Amino acid sequence: MLSLTRQKEHLQLVSRTFAVTIPLLSMPLEDYVGMAYLLCRICDTIEDDPYLPHEEKIEWMGKYAKAVAGEIDDVAFTKELRPKLAGSNNQYELDLVAELPEVLQRLRSYPENIVAIISKTIRIMSAGMSRQQANDVITCQSDLDNYCYSVAGVVGEMLAQLFMSQCKPFAADPARAMRLAVCFGEGLQMTNILKDIWDDASRGVCWLPLNIQNHYDPEEVKTFLSSMDKDEKIRFIREKVSVAFGHLLHSVDFMLSLPRYAVRIRAFCFVCTAMSFLTLRNIYQNPLFSDAKEIKISRSDVTSMLRRAKYTGFSNYMLRSFFTRVLGDIPVISEDPAKLYAQVSKWDN
């Protein structure tokens, strides 16, 4: 069985961001969320493999969900899958995949309700990623919302479920918690999409809706993005930043709906949201950036947020004031959380 120490080592290697934020949680939530992140990362690894054909990705993601659920033999599955990903250039992710049976042994040592929450998340995520692989074209905001749900909104729902399992007062209004949790996940994902937009564009990939006929033609995507004039590029980027801020403002409500004494859960939510807020502000102020390094938040900013989380987590006023100050006069485009949830969520299906 994977040890907690080894689980943390994997986190450090595959995600420096979540290796910083997940330890803000108290046990056993730190353990559960760390495990869930690693399992989600394996799903991402299959989806992002540069050499697997779409049809094979769909097949492997479906099998992966079954392996996590215990419906097929995970040892045999891992032996089959690992060679298929040999072309990936991320050795840390490949090492994680190779240890999947040990990872799943640890998962199955958890209480049944926790196993069910995490397994359900992987099932929804793998199905959503499979739909995207089957040529669901992103042509409008609703398409983008559905995509962001599959890779991150459902993670927000999972976090809400895990938080409610350990923090009973938070479960007093589960419907509201789940609606806001989707916004939390979607806001974080849109930040990542915007941060990496030009790196993705260099590969002919864009997860934002473009007004082109063939969104899946890499050369057409490259041509479209490179041909944007300065003013069009600024408008395009800033409009999507405003949408992402709309999601994140609802994620602030998600965080503030937690009981004040749940300081460590609040700290986790605060740092995740604050990092996105600061990144989006940098993008809005420098929409013509060409490299993610140009809009990356500094280590001192991260250190400051970690310190702030420890002494402001209990105060709704101080938390909201921080986000209001960072947002400043940047315009916000907000979606109704209830409508968004009704559109995208597969949790109760």
GIWO-V963348 format. One record per backbone hydrogen bond with DSSP energy under -1.0 kcal/mol. CO is the residue of the C=O (numbers start at 1). NH is the residue of the N-H. If there is no record, write none. Layout:
{{CO NH} {CO NH}}
//
This chain:
{{3 7} {4 8} {5 9} {6 10} {7 11} {8 12} {9 13} {10 14} {11 15} {15 19} {17 20} {17 21} {18 22} {21 24} {22 25} {26 30} {28 32} {29 33} {30 34} {31 35} {32 36} {33 37} {34 38} {35 39} {36 40} {37 41} {38 42} {39 43} {40 44} {41 45} {42 46} {43 47} {44 48} {53 57} {54 58} {55 59} {56 60} {57 61} {58 62} {59 63} {60 64} {61 65} {62 66} {63 67} {64 68} {65 69} {66 71} {73 77} {74 78} {75 79} {76 80} {77 81} {78 82} {81 84} {82 85} {83 86} {85 88} {90 94} {91 95} {92 96} {93 97} {94 98} {97 100} {99 103} {100 104} {101 105} {102 2} {102 106} {103 107} {104 108} {106 109} {107 110} {111 115} {112 116} {113 117} {114 118} {115 119} {116 120} {117 121} {118 122} {119 123} {120 124} {121 125} {122 126} {123 127} {124 128} {125 129} {126 130} {127 131} {128 132} {129 133} {130 134} {132 135} {135 137} {137 139} {140 144} {141 145} {142 146} {143 147} {144 148} {145 149} {146 150} {147 151} {148 152} {148 153} {149 154} {152 156} {153 157} {154 158} {155 159} {156 160} {157 161} {158 162} {159 163} {160 164} {161 165} {163 167} {167 170} {168 171} {169 172} {173 177} {174 178} {175 179} {176 180} {177 181} {178 182} {179 183} {180 184} {181 185} {182 186} {183 187} {184 188} {185 189} {186 190} {187 191} {188 192} {189 193} {190 194} {191 195} {192 196} {196 200} {197 201} {198 202} {200 203} {200 205} {201 204} {210 212} {214 217} {217 221} {218 222} {219 223} {220 224} {221 225} {222 226} {223 227} {229 233} {230 234} {231 235} {232 236} {233 237} {234 238} {235 239} {236 240} {237 241} {238 242} {239 243} {240 244} {241 245} {242 246} {242 333} {243 247} {244 248} {245 249} {246 250} {247 251} {248 252} {249 253} {250 254} {251 255} {252 256} {253 257} {255 258} {259 262} {261 263} {262 266} {263 267} {264 268} {265 269} {266 270} {267 271} {268 272} {269 273} {270 274} {271 275} {272 276} {273 277} {274 278} {275 279} {276 280} {277 281} {278 282} {279 283} {280 284} {281 285} {282 286} {286 289} {291 294} {292 295} {298 302} {299 303} {300 304} {301 305} {302 306} {303 307} {304 308} {305 309} {308 312} {309 313} {312 315} {315 319} {316 320} {317 321} {318 322} {319 323} {320 324} {321 325} {322 326} {323 327} {324 328} {327 330} {336 340} {337 341} {338 342} {339 343} {340 344} {341 345} {346 349}}
//
